[in-house]
């Protein structure tokens, strides 16, 4: 019998993930306008974003040891169900009462905590529902899902916001989260109950176990280090790009918005290719390293190009970036022992989140004293150097992650 990716468990988790993404896109769009419409302050909107950022930096490391011992499916189902109830209640509240900024700050913090735990549970479960040998295809589906839904739902959410209002969109998000929880509850995920009662000493022991594992896994540390730097630098680019398109002659905000379309097309095509074409293990590391070099070069040259070539630049980066991300996610999640997966993923989440926040401030400060194009070029060169030091110079440690059979 021919093996297929679309087993019952994989299908259920994918459908649930799609429902959650649909609700999140529509609800997130509505909330971003709600806060500004009610307060008229960009600082108030930024404070909401900052509060939602905090749990992703702290909570994963705290809850990850418990996550590796609890039935993760229950955590995922309970988290989605709680989010559904909260969003539904916010929608009902706004239908009858006035918006409360302080109350929304508190609810945002609660939702961010639930979201951080929910993401950790999903990332730990997802490799378990992909049939063995189908990791590349499985992560191709995951990579393609959100961009496709976003490009379809964002315009629709804009129309619905003006026609039915924020409250209805939030209730829609609540219904999607609740439906996702019900579908996830039907998936069968293997779980081995712990043999002993958990305690604070057990939590400390588990943290030490994960730290000891990472200490001996130089290849994983190198991958995580490079991803933290390149994602952090990319996060820092955002305000620089906005400033460039606001101040450069002939550039407009609408032209900048087309970058998202170009990257979406590239990422969707890249994910589709990864789904259809199986890359031999021995070719994965050279391909990924080559993509990293190309990506950083494209970032270094981006703002020096004519606008049509800028769009081509972003499209190619979306195509190749999606391909390398799929190969990396499949290889790394397959490589990490199942009983350590939540703790190691938590470490990666915290590292990426912290790096993005630090580099956003550093790159923003650099943009105050340097030409915007030079700033982006220097940052791209820094990421390129990190790639050579952390990926190429440590290739002997990284290759086994991509080439398990070797």
C-alpha positions as CSV (number, residue, x, y, z in Angstrom):
1,X,0.0,0.0,0.0
2,X,1.4,3.4,-1.0
3,X,2.2,5.7,1.9
4,X,0.3,9.0,2.0
5,X,0.9,12.2,3.9
6,X,-2.9,12.7,4.4
7,X,-3.5,10.3,7.3
8,X,-6.4,10.9,9.5
9,X,-4.4,12.6,12.2
10,X,-2.5,14.8,9.8
11,X,-5.7,15.9,8.1
12,X,-7.4,16.7,11.4
13,X,-4.5,18.8,12.7
14,X,-4.2,20.6,9.3
15,X,-7.9,21.4,9.1
16,X,-7.8,22.6,12.7
17,X,-4.7,24.7,12.0
18,X,-6.5,26.3,9.0
19,X,-9.5,27.2,11.0
20,X,-7.3,28.7,13.7
21,X,-5.4,30.7,11.2
22,X,-8.6,32.0,9.5
23,X,-9.9,33.2,12.8
24,X,-6.6,34.7,13.8
25,X,-6.2,36.7,10.6
26,X,-9.7,38.1,10.6
27,X,-9.7,38.8,14.4
28,X,-6.2,40.2,14.4
29,X,-7.1,42.6,11.6
30,X,-10.1,43.8,13.4
31,X,-8.3,44.3,16.7
32,X,-5.5,46.3,15.1
33,X,-8.1,48.8,13.9
34,X,-10.2,48.7,17.0
35,X,-7.5,50.0,19.3
36,X,-6.4,52.8,17.0
37,X,-10.0,53.8,16.3
38,X,-10.9,54.0,20.0
39,X,-7.7,55.7,21.2
40,X,-6.4,57.6,18.2
41,X,-2.9,56.8,19.5
42,X,-0.2,54.8,17.7
43,X,1.6,54.5,21.1
44,X,-1.4,52.8,22.6
45,X,-1.4,50.3,19.7
46,X,2.3,49.7,20.1
47,X,1.8,49.0,23.8
48,X,-0.7,46.3,23.0
49,X,1.8,44.7,20.6
50,X,4.6,45.0,23.2
51,X,2.5,43.3,25.9
52,X,1.7,40.4,23.5
53,X,5.4,40.1,22.9
54,X,6.4,39.5,26.5
55,X,4.9,36.0,27.1
56,X,6.7,34.6,24.1
57,X,10.0,35.6,25.7
58,X,9.3,34.1,29.1
59,X,6.5,31.6,29.2
60,X,7.8,28.8,26.9
61,X,10.9,28.0,29.0
62,X,8.7,27.9,32.2
63,X,6.0,25.6,30.8
64,X,8.1,23.5,28.4
65,X,9.2,20.9,31.0
66,X,5.5,20.3,32.0
67,X,4.6,20.2,28.3
68,X,7.0,17.3,27.7
69,X,5.2,15.3,30.5
70,X,1.6,16.3,29.9
71,X,-0.7,15.0,27.1
72,X,0.1,17.8,24.6
73,X,-3.1,17.3,22.7
74,X,-5.2,18.2,25.8
75,X,-3.1,21.3,26.3
76,X,-3.6,22.3,22.6
77,X,-7.4,21.6,22.7
78,X,-7.9,23.4,26.0
79,X,-5.9,26.4,24.8
80,X,-7.9,26.8,21.6
81,X,-11.1,26.3,23.5
82,X,-10.2,29.0,26.0
83,X,-9.2,31.4,23.3
84,X,-12.5,30.7,21.5
85,X,-14.5,31.5,24.6
86,X,-12.5,34.7,25.4
87,X,-12.8,36.1,21.8
88,X,-16.5,35.3,21.8
89,X,-17.0,37.1,25.1
90,X,-15.1,40.2,23.8
91,X,-17.3,40.3,20.8
92,X,-20.5,40.0,22.9
93,X,-19.1,42.7,25.3
94,X,-18.5,45.2,22.5
95,X,-22.0,44.7,21.2
96,X,-23.4,46.1,24.4
97,X,-20.7,48.1,26.2
98,X,-18.0,50.7,25.4
99,X,-14.4,49.7,24.7
100,X,-12.1,49.7,27.7
101,X,-8.4,50.1,26.9
102,X,-7.1,49.0,30.4
103,X,-9.4,46.0,30.3
104,X,-8.2,45.1,26.8
105,X,-4.6,45.4,28.0
106,X,-5.3,42.7,30.6
107,X,-7.2,40.5,28.1
108,X,-4.4,40.9,25.6
109,X,-1.8,39.6,28.1
110,X,-4.0,36.6,28.9
111,X,-4.5,35.8,25.2
112,X,-0.8,36.2,24.6
113,X,0.0,33.7,27.4
114,X,-2.5,31.2,25.9
115,X,-1.1,31.8,22.4
116,X,2.5,31.1,23.6
117,X,1.5,27.8,25.3
118,X,-0.7,26.9,22.3
119,X,2.1,27.4,19.8
120,X,4.5,25.3,21.9
121,X,2.0,22.5,22.1
122,X,1.3,22.6,18.3
123,X,5.0,22.6,17.4
124,X,5.6,19.6,19.7
125,X,2.6,17.7,18.3
126,X,3.0,18.4,14.6
127,X,6.0,16.2,13.9
128,X,4.1,13.3,15.6
129,X,1.2,13.4,13.1
130,X,3.4,13.5,10.0
131,X,3.9,9.9,8.7
132,X,7.6,8.8,8.8
133,X,9.5,9.8,5.6
134,X,6.9,12.6,4.8
135,X,8.4,15.4,6.9
136,X,9.3,17.5,3.9
137,X,5.8,17.4,2.5
138,X,4.2,17.9,5.9
139,X,6.2,21.1,6.6
140,X,5.5,22.3,3.0
141,X,1.8,22.1,3.7
142,X,2.3,24.0,7.0
143,X,4.4,26.6,5.4
144,X,1.9,27.2,2.6
145,X,-1.2,27.3,4.7
146,X,-0.9,30.7,6.5
147,X,0.3,32.8,3.5
148,X,-2.5,31.5,1.3
149,X,-5.2,32.1,3.9
150,X,-3.8,35.6,4.7
151,X,-3.8,36.8,1.1
152,X,-7.4,35.6,0.7
153,X,-8.8,36.7,4.0
154,X,-7.2,40.1,4.5
155,X,-9.2,41.9,1.8
156,X,-12.4,40.1,3.0
157,X,-11.7,41.1,6.6
158,X,-11.3,44.7,5.5
159,X,-14.7,44.6,3.8
160,X,-16.4,42.8,6.8
161,X,-14.9,45.3,9.2
162,X,-16.8,48.1,7.5
163,X,-20.0,46.2,7.0
164,X,-20.5,44.0,10.1
165,X,-18.1,45.6,12.6
166,X,-15.4,44.5,14.9
167,X,-17.6,42.6,17.3
168,X,-18.9,40.1,14.7
169,X,-15.3,39.5,13.4
170,X,-14.2,38.7,17.0
171,X,-17.1,36.3,17.5
172,X,-16.1,34.7,14.2
173,X,-12.6,34.2,15.5
174,X,-14.0,32.7,18.7
175,X,-16.1,30.2,16.6
176,X,-13.1,29.3,14.5
177,X,-10.9,28.6,17.6
178,X,-13.7,26.5,19.2
179,X,-14.2,24.5,16.0
180,X,-10.4,24.0,15.8
181,X,-10.4,22.6,19.4
182,X,-13.2,20.2,18.6
183,X,-11.4,18.9,15.5
184,X,-8.1,18.6,17.3
185,X,-9.7,16.5,20.0
186,X,-10.4,13.8,17.5
187,X,-6.7,13.3,16.5
188,X,-4.8,10.5,18.1
189,X,-1.5,11.5,19.5
190,X,0.8,9.1,21.3
191,X,1.4,9.9,24.9
192,X,3.4,8.0,27.6
193,X,2.3,9.0,31.1
194,X,5.2,9.9,33.5
195,X,6.1,7.3,36.1
196,X,6.5,9.7,38.9
197,X,4.7,12.7,40.4
198,X,6.0,16.0,39.0
199,X,7.6,18.5,41.4
200,X,9.8,21.6,41.4
201,X,12.9,19.4,41.6
202,X,11.7,17.5,38.6
203,X,11.2,20.8,36.7
204,X,14.7,21.9,37.5
205,X,16.0,18.4,36.5
206,X,14.2,18.6,33.2
207,X,15.6,22.1,32.5
208,X,19.1,20.8,33.2
209,X,18.5,17.8,30.9
210,X,17.6,20.0,28.0
211,X,20.5,22.3,28.7
212,X,22.9,19.4,28.8
213,X,21.5,18.1,25.5
214,X,21.9,21.5,23.8
215,X,25.5,21.8,25.3
216,X,26.5,18.6,23.4
217,X,24.6,19.5,20.2
218,X,26.8,22.1,18.6
219,X,25.1,21.7,15.3
220,X,21.7,22.7,16.7
221,X,23.2,25.6,18.6
222,X,24.7,26.9,15.4
223,X,21.5,26.6,13.5
224,X,19.6,28.4,16.3
225,X,22.2,31.1,16.6
226,X,22.2,31.9,12.9
227,X,18.4,31.9,12.7
228,X,18.3,34.3,15.7
229,X,20.7,36.7,13.9
230,X,19.1,36.6,10.5
231,X,15.5,36.8,11.8
232,X,16.5,39.6,14.2
233,X,18.2,41.6,11.4
234,X,15.1,41.1,9.2
235,X,12.9,42.3,12.0
236,X,15.0,45.4,12.4
237,X,14.6,46.1,8.7
238,X,10.9,46.8,8.9
239,X,11.1,50.5,10.2
240,X,14.1,51.1,7.9
241,X,12.0,50.0,4.9
242,X,9.1,52.1,5.9
243,X,11.3,55.2,6.3
244,X,13.0,54.6,2.9
245,X,9.7,54.3,1.0
246,X,8.4,57.4,2.8
247,X,11.4,59.6,2.0
248,X,13.0,58.3,-1.2
249,X,11.9,60.2,-4.4
250,X,9.4,58.2,-6.4
251,X,8.6,55.7,-3.7
252,X,5.2,55.3,-2.0
253,X,3.7,53.2,0.8
254,X,1.6,51.4,-1.8
255,X,4.8,50.4,-3.6
256,X,6.1,49.0,-0.3
257,X,2.9,47.0,0.2
258,X,3.6,45.2,-3.0
259,X,6.6,43.5,-1.3
260,X,4.1,41.4,0.6
261,X,2.4,40.2,-2.6
262,X,5.8,39.4,-4.2
263,X,6.9,37.4,-1.1
264,X,3.6,35.6,-0.9
265,X,3.8,34.5,-4.5
266,X,7.3,33.3,-4.0
267,X,6.6,31.5,-0.7
268,X,3.5,29.8,-2.1
269,X,5.4,28.6,-5.2
270,X,8.4,27.4,-3.0
271,X,6.1,25.5,-0.7
272,X,4.3,23.9,-3.7
273,X,7.7,22.8,-5.2
274,X,8.8,21.3,-1.8
275,X,5.5,19.4,-1.6
276,X,6.0,17.8,-5.1
277,X,9.8,17.3,-5.2
278,X,11.6,15.2,-2.7
279,X,15.2,16.4,-2.1
280,X,17.8,13.7,-1.3
281,X,19.3,14.1,2.2
282,X,22.9,14.5,0.9
283,X,21.8,17.6,-1.1
284,X,19.9,19.3,1.7
285,X,22.8,21.0,3.5
286,X,24.4,22.4,0.4
287,X,21.1,23.7,-0.8
288,X,20.2,25.3,2.5
289,X,23.6,27.0,2.8
290,X,23.4,28.2,-0.8
291,X,20.0,29.7,-0.1
292,X,21.3,31.5,3.0
293,X,24.1,33.1,0.9
294,X,21.7,34.1,-1.8
295,X,19.2,35.5,0.8
296,X,21.7,37.7,2.6
297,X,23.1,38.9,-0.8
298,X,19.5,39.9,-1.9
299,X,19.0,41.8,1.4
300,X,22.3,43.6,0.9
301,X,21.4,44.8,-2.6
302,X,17.7,45.3,-2.1
303,X,17.4,49.1,-1.7
304,X,20.0,49.8,-4.4
305,X,17.9,48.2,-7.2
306,X,15.3,49.7,-9.5
307,X,11.8,49.1,-8.2
308,X,10.8,46.2,-10.6
309,X,14.0,44.4,-9.6
310,X,13.1,45.0,-5.9
311,X,9.9,43.0,-6.4
312,X,11.8,40.3,-8.2
313,X,14.3,40.3,-5.3
314,X,11.5,39.8,-2.8
315,X,9.8,37.1,-4.9
316,X,13.0,35.1,-5.2
317,X,13.7,35.5,-1.5
318,X,10.2,34.2,-0.7
319,X,10.6,31.2,-3.0
320,X,14.0,30.2,-1.6
321,X,13.4,31.2,2.0
322,X,10.3,29.0,2.1
323,X,12.2,26.1,0.7
324,X,15.1,26.4,3.2
325,X,12.7,26.9,6.1
326,X,10.8,23.7,5.2
327,X,14.0,21.6,4.9
328,X,15.3,23.1,8.2
329,X,12.1,22.5,10.2
330,X,11.7,19.0,8.9
331,X,15.3,18.1,9.7
332,X,15.5,19.7,13.1
333,X,12.2,18.4,14.4
334,X,13.0,14.9,13.2
335,X,16.4,15.1,14.9
336,X,15.3,16.3,18.3
337,X,14.3,13.4,20.6
338,X,10.5,13.4,21.1
339,X,10.7,13.6,24.9
340,X,12.8,16.8,24.7
341,X,11.0,18.5,21.8
342,X,8.9,21.0,23.8
343,X,11.8,22.1,25.8
344,X,14.2,22.6,22.9
345,X,11.4,24.3,20.8
346,X,10.9,26.6,23.8
347,X,14.5,27.6,23.8
348,X,14.4,28.4,20.1
349,X,11.3,30.5,20.6
350,X,12.8,32.5,23.4
351,X,16.0,33.0,21.5
352,X,14.3,34.2,18.3
353,X,11.9,36.5,20.2
354,X,14.7,38.1,22.2
355,X,16.9,38.5,19.2
356,X,14.1,40.2,17.2
357,X,13.5,42.7,20.0
358,X,17.2,43.5,20.5
359,X,17.9,43.8,16.8
360,X,14.8,46.0,16.2
361,X,16.2,48.5,18.6
362,X,19.8,48.3,17.3
363,X,18.9,48.6,13.6
364,X,16.4,51.3,14.3
365,X,19.2,53.3,16.1
366,X,21.6,52.7,13.2
367,X,19.0,54.1,10.8
368,X,19.2,57.4,12.8
369,X,22.8,58.0,11.8
370,X,23.3,56.2,8.5
371,X,21.7,56.3,5.0
372,X,18.9,53.8,4.9
373,X,20.4,51.8,2.0
374,X,23.8,51.6,3.7
375,X,22.2,50.5,6.9
376,X,20.4,47.6,5.3
377,X,23.5,46.6,3.4
378,X,25.7,46.6,6.5
379,X,23.1,44.5,8.4
380,X,22.9,42.0,5.5
381,X,26.7,41.8,5.5
382,X,26.6,41.1,9.3
383,X,24.1,38.3,8.7
384,X,26.3,36.9,5.9
385,X,29.3,36.8,8.2
386,X,27.2,35.0,10.8
387,X,26.2,32.4,8.2
388,X,29.8,31.6,7.3
389,X,30.9,31.4,11.0
390,X,27.9,29.5,12.4
391,X,26.8,27.4,9.4
392,X,29.8,26.8,7.1
393,X,32.5,26.6,9.7
394,X,30.5,24.1,11.7
395,X,29.2,22.1,8.8
396,X,30.5,18.9,10.2
397,X,28.2,19.3,13.2
398,X,25.2,20.4,11.1
399,X,25.3,17.9,8.3
400,X,24.1,15.0,10.5
401,X,21.0,16.9,11.2
402,X,20.1,17.2,7.5
403,X,21.6,13.8,6.6
404,X,20.4,11.3,9.3
405,X,21.1,8.2,7.2
406,X,24.7,9.2,6.6
